[in-house]
Structure formats: structure tokens, C-alpha cells
Amino acid sequence: MTGSAHENPIRTRCCIVGAGPAGMMLGYLLGRAGVDTIVLEKHADFFRDFRGDTVHPSTLQVMDELGLIDDFLKLKHDRIQKLDGCFGQQRLRIADISKTRAKYPFIAFMPQWDFLNFLRDKGQRYPHLTLMMKTEAKDLVWSGQRVVGVRASTEQGPIDIRADLVVACDGRHSIVRPAGKLEIEDIAAPMDVLWFRVAKGAETDRIFARLEPGRMMVTIDRGDYWQCAYVIAKSGYEKIKARGLDAFRADVARLAPVLRAHIDDVTSWDDVKLLTVAINRLKRWHVPGLLCIGDAAHAMSPVGGVGVNIAVQDAVAAANLLAAKLQKGPVTEDDLDAVRQRREFPMRMTQALQVMMQNNIISRALASGDRPLKPPLFMRIINALPPLQGMAARLLAIGVRPEHVQSPEA
Ligand SMILES: Cc1cc2nc3c(=O)[nH]c(=O)nc-3n(C[C@H](O)[C@H](O)[C@H](O)COP(=O)(O)OP(=O)(O)OC[C@H]3O[C@@H](n4cnc5c(N)ncnc54)[C@H](O)[C@@H]3O)c2cc1C
């Protein structure tokens, strides 16, 4: 750290670390409320493909409340209302979002970089909001027991940013939460994901999830290619690699025949990224001067594709509770705890549902060897009773205790 960075820190009211869904939405809302806010993002852009692509009705509702929905829905996206899964040979309807009373009753599939670029572009109209790309938070700055800023590195050298509030939105591998001495409670996630893409052929289908004995895969339609998420048992990648690329490609094509025409696009293991799945949560979300939200406070599993939307909901709640106070000055720990109190129950409920799905469906499928796979009873009941498909969809699409924008616009 050079003397000049310490001596000439940048000053702001709120410094947000991480420009994912949580950080970008909170930055947008605070900038909109006239709170001086700096968002730090370590990457140069948002073009990383291992990010959730699902924009749920709860997030669409937030975009509506912000007056952004018309422009947002002009971005290229695919809409899904009915979620079907294949259990062996049996096709089941898991959820039907058209049966919810959501104002936007569909999931918009959109590359997450488009969503984040959109928020960045719309946020440019707020002079109180600054986004600093290629700026990586390295540590927190303390004054006694209080966090008073962030130490970061840029291409030009190290900088200090002094802020009344630091918000960690730096995701599941957060460096801010250990720096804030916040303790994590780990909840088992029995799987990891192999992430790769395959070009689309003439054939297409609308099956989202496929399960067979010993394997599971989700295919996301990204226009001219399929984004594939092949679910494997935790730490099982080496075993899959040992069987060879041909065996892997054959497994994938057998599971999802729609990929057969172009599965040779996967030419080496370099085309296959291993994404580790975690479910965890902080025991405390804050210390004086520091709050964690999004995956930094509670890493979400990909099950249900809800993590992005929960992160957005956290941001809306944080802005609702803190924006007006931050306009006037620093916030207290009680103010920060109000955010945790508001969001902890929905987060715990969602994680509990993810764990239930993991244990009853995914683990069973992965461990079932060659035994025929039978969908669990609750899924068969949902499939048989359409009103239940609406209830399942509501939990998935709108979630528990949805947030509405109440933070002011300056
Ligand atoms: C395999 C997989 C698939 C998933 N699929 C979906 C899905 O389809 N739909 C869905 O809703 N959810 C999905 N999720 C969950 C979802 O990705 C997360 O819950 C969500 O992205 C959390 O948002 P966030 O803003 O809290 O964190 P992140 O999205 O992780 O964003 C954190 C940001 O902080 C930046 N950052 C990190 N460290 C620093 C630092 N030191 N300084 C500056 N910047 C930093 C990162 O570059 C990143 O931009 C998936 C998760 C996994 C593992």
C-alpha cells in the first residue's frame, strides 16, 4: 500500500464490493435515491458465462416498479412458463407460472451479462452512482471495531475508499466476509456442475431438466447454442475425466438426444468448466460499518435458478431500509440488522427447499446406479394436480415474502 493511497482516500457514503446482481441492483437503487455510492468490480466486464441466466417474475416486478420493464423486455430473451422435467422415460410438469397471479408470469432467460449491462447503462443517469471496473477489493479498512472503508487494487495502483457503509456483494467466494471476521455456517451441497456449451442443431425441445439413473442435466436455450449444466456428485469430476472425453460425450448425448448433432463441439476438457456448488449462510450478516447481502451472505445452490433473484430481493430490501437514512449520514448496526431480519426468513426457506430438492431428487438420481429412476411422490402429485403446479410455481417464481421498491427517487 503506498502512502498516497492511504493519505488521499476516495470518500463516499456507501461502497459496494462486487457488481453481480446484488451489487448492481443495490448500486442502482442507492444512486437513484441520491446516495453517493461507489460499486467496485474486479473484472473488466460482465461477460462470464458461469452465471445464472434466469430473471424471475419477482425481479421483473422490481424492474416494473423502477419504470424499466419496457426497455428491459426489449432485450433478447426467451420466456418460459411451464417447467417440465424428464425422470427416466417419464415426463412431468413441475411448475406452471401461468397459474400464478404474477404481473409478468414467466421466467425470462437472458444472459446475465445483458441484465447487468442494462442496469449499468440505466444507472449512468444517476450522478451519485459510480461503477469502478477492474477494481478489486483486497481488504477492509478499520477504525477500532468499525469498518470505515475498503482497500482495493486498480491498474493504476492501490486505492483506499472511505465509506460510512461497506456492503459486501462479492459472491460465494467473498473476501470481504472473512475480512469482516464473519463466520459461515455450511450446509451440504452434494453436487457440482460441469458447464459447457453445444451448438444448436435443427432439432429442438423444451425439456429443461433431465434425470436418469446416475446422471442429471439442465439445458438452457441461449439462442444459437445450448448452455449445458451437467450435474455430478460432489468431487466426482476426476472420476468422469478418467473415463475419457468420448465416454462423457456419449453420456451427455444419451441423456439429451437434442445435443447429439453437435456434442463434438466439446473438443477437450478445457471446454468443460467445473463449477463448485455451495449452500451456506453467515451467522451474522454485519459488523459496524459492514453489511453482507446476496451470495456473500448466503450462497445459493443453482436448484430452482433462484439465486440471482434472491440477490436482487436482498438489494431491494437493503435499499428500502437504508437509503433514506444513508442520505442523511451513517447507519447504525440496528439499521443493518433490520436488513438481516427482513431477509433471513425468505433466504432460510429457500435454502430449505433447495436442500429438500437436492436430497429427494438430485442425490437420489446421482446415487441410483443402474436402478430405474422413479420421480418422488410429491412430484407425481404436483404433476397430477394442476393447481399445485401453480403453487410450486409461486414459490419458485415469486418466492417467500417478495420485496417491492420503496426506496425514494431523489
Ligand atoms: C453452477 C451454478 C449455476 C447457477 N445458475 C443460476 C441460475 O440459473 N439462476 C439463478 O438465479 N441463480 C443461479 N445460480 C446462483 C447465482 O449465480 C447466485 O446466487 C447469484 O449470482 C448471486 O448474486 P450476487 O450478486 O450475490 O453474487 P455474484 O453473482 O457471485 O456476483 C459477485 C460479483 O462480485 C465480483 N467480485 C468478487 N470478488 C470481488 C472483489 N474482491 N472485488 C471486486 N469485485 C469482486 C465478482 O466478479 C462478481 O461480479 C447458480 C449458481 C451456480 C453455482
Ligand as a Chemical Component Dictionary entry (heavy atoms), coordinates in Angstrom:
data_LIG
# 
_chem_comp.id                   LIG 
_chem_comp.type                 NON-POLYMER 
_chem_comp.pdbx_formal_charge   0 
_chem_comp.three_letter_code    LIG 
# 
loop_
_chem_comp_atom.comp_id 
_chem_comp_atom.atom_id 
_chem_comp_atom.alt_atom_id 
_chem_comp_atom.type_symbol 
_chem_comp_atom.charge 
_chem_comp_atom.model_Cartn_x 
_chem_comp_atom.model_Cartn_y 
_chem_comp_atom.model_Cartn_z 
_chem_comp_atom.pdbx_ordinal 
LIG C1  C1  C 0 -23.465 -23.571 -11.387 1  
LIG C2  C2  C 0 -24.393 -22.508 -10.903 2  
LIG C3  C3  C 0 -25.486 -22.145 -11.695 3  
LIG C4  C4  C 0 -26.394 -21.193 -11.246 4  
LIG N1  N1  N 0 -27.477 -20.896 -12.014 5  
LIG C5  C5  C 0 -28.370 -19.990 -11.572 6  
LIG C6  C6  C 0 -29.492 -19.629 -12.368 7  
LIG O1  O1  O 0 -29.694 -20.137 -13.477 8  
LIG N2  N2  N 0 -30.342 -18.691 -11.893 9  
LIG C7  C7  C 0 -30.147 -18.072 -10.680 10 
LIG O2  O2  O 0 -30.966 -17.225 -10.300 11 
LIG N3  N3  N 0 -29.092 -18.388 -9.914  12 
LIG C8  C8  C 0 -28.190 -19.317 -10.328 13 
LIG N4  N4  N 0 -27.127 -19.626 -9.553  14 
LIG C9  C9  C 0 -26.916 -18.877 -8.303  15 
LIG C10 C10 C 0 -26.474 -17.447 -8.648  16 
LIG O3  O3  O 0 -25.381 -17.492 -9.544  17 
LIG C11 C11 C 0 -26.085 -16.643 -7.402  18 
LIG O4  O4  O 0 -26.966 -16.900 -6.347  19 
LIG C12 C12 C 0 -26.093 -15.134 -7.731  20 
LIG O5  O5  O 0 -25.227 -14.863 -8.822  21 
LIG C13 C13 C 0 -25.676 -14.309 -6.530  22 
LIG O6  O6  O 0 -25.539 -12.957 -6.912  23 
LIG P1  P1  P 0 -24.537 -11.999 -6.137  24 
LIG O7  O7  O 0 -24.643 -10.667 -6.764  25 
LIG O8  O8  O 0 -24.753 -12.128 -4.687  26 
LIG O9  O9  O 0 -23.081 -12.624 -6.397  27 
LIG P2  P2  P 0 -22.315 -12.928 -7.755  28 
LIG O10 O10 O 0 -23.225 -13.129 -8.875  29 
LIG O11 O11 O 0 -21.346 -14.010 -7.429  30 
LIG O12 O12 O 0 -21.515 -11.582 -8.043  31 
LIG C14 C14 C 0 -20.370 -11.226 -7.299  32 
LIG C15 C15 C 0 -19.604 -10.185 -8.086  33 
LIG O13 O13 O 0 -18.553 -9.693  -7.259  34 
LIG C16 C16 C 0 -17.349 -9.618  -8.023  35 
LIG N5  N5  N 0 -16.248 -9.739  -7.075  36 
LIG C17 C17 C 0 -15.877 -10.840 -6.384  37 
LIG N6  N6  N 0 -14.851 -10.562 -5.556  38 
LIG C18 C18 C 0 -14.566 -9.250  -5.744  39 
LIG C19 C19 C 0 -13.604 -8.381  -5.168  40 
LIG N7  N7  N 0 -12.722 -8.784  -4.245  41 
LIG N8  N8  N 0 -13.575 -7.082  -5.579  42 
LIG C20 C20 C 0 -14.459 -6.644  -6.527  43 
LIG N9  N9  N 0 -15.374 -7.441  -7.109  44 
LIG C21 C21 C 0 -15.439 -8.724  -6.709  45 
LIG C22 C22 C 0 -17.480 -10.793 -8.992  46 
LIG O14 O14 O 0 -16.633 -10.630 -10.114 47 
LIG C23 C23 C 0 -18.958 -10.746 -9.347  48 
LIG O15 O15 O 0 -19.205 -9.880  -10.430 49 
LIG C24 C24 C 0 -26.196 -20.572 -9.979  50 
LIG C25 C25 C 0 -25.098 -20.917 -9.193  51 
LIG C26 C26 C 0 -24.204 -21.900 -9.646  52 
LIG C27 C27 C 0 -23.052 -22.290 -8.781  53 
# 
loop_
_chem_comp_bond.comp_id 
_chem_comp_bond.atom_id_1 
_chem_comp_bond.atom_id_2 
_chem_comp_bond.value_order 
_chem_comp_bond.pdbx_ordinal 
LIG C1  C2  SING 1  
LIG C2  C3  SING 2  
LIG C2  C26 DOUB 3  
LIG C3  C4  DOUB 4  
LIG C4  N1  SING 5  
LIG C4  C24 SING 6  
LIG N1  C5  DOUB 7  
LIG C5  C6  SING 8  
LIG C5  C8  SING 9  
LIG C6  O1  DOUB 10 
LIG C6  N2  SING 11 
LIG N2  C7  SING 12 
LIG C7  O2  DOUB 13 
LIG C7  N3  SING 14 
LIG N3  C8  DOUB 15 
LIG C8  N4  SING 16 
LIG N4  C9  SING 17 
LIG N4  C24 SING 18 
LIG C9  C10 SING 19 
LIG C10 O3  SING 20 
LIG C10 C11 SING 21 
LIG C11 O4  SING 22 
LIG C11 C12 SING 23 
LIG C12 O5  SING 24 
LIG C12 C13 SING 25 
LIG C13 O6  SING 26 
LIG O6  P1  SING 27 
LIG P1  O7  DOUB 28 
LIG P1  O8  SING 29 
LIG P1  O9  SING 30 
LIG O9  P2  SING 31 
LIG P2  O10 DOUB 32 
LIG P2  O11 SING 33 
LIG P2  O12 SING 34 
LIG O12 C14 SING 35 
LIG C14 C15 SING 36 
LIG C15 O13 SING 37 
LIG C15 C23 SING 38 
LIG O13 C16 SING 39 
LIG C16 N5  SING 40 
LIG C16 C22 SING 41 
LIG N5  C17 SING 42 
LIG N5  C21 SING 43 
LIG C17 N6  DOUB 44 
LIG N6  C18 SING 45 
LIG C18 C19 SING 46 
LIG C18 C21 DOUB 47 
LIG C19 N7  SING 48 
LIG C19 N8  DOUB 49 
LIG N8  C20 SING 50 
LIG C20 N9  DOUB 51 
LIG N9  C21 SING 52 
LIG C22 O14 SING 53 
LIG C22 C23 SING 54 
LIG C23 O15 SING 55 
LIG C24 C25 DOUB 56 
LIG C25 C26 SING 57 
LIG C26 C27 SING 58 
# 
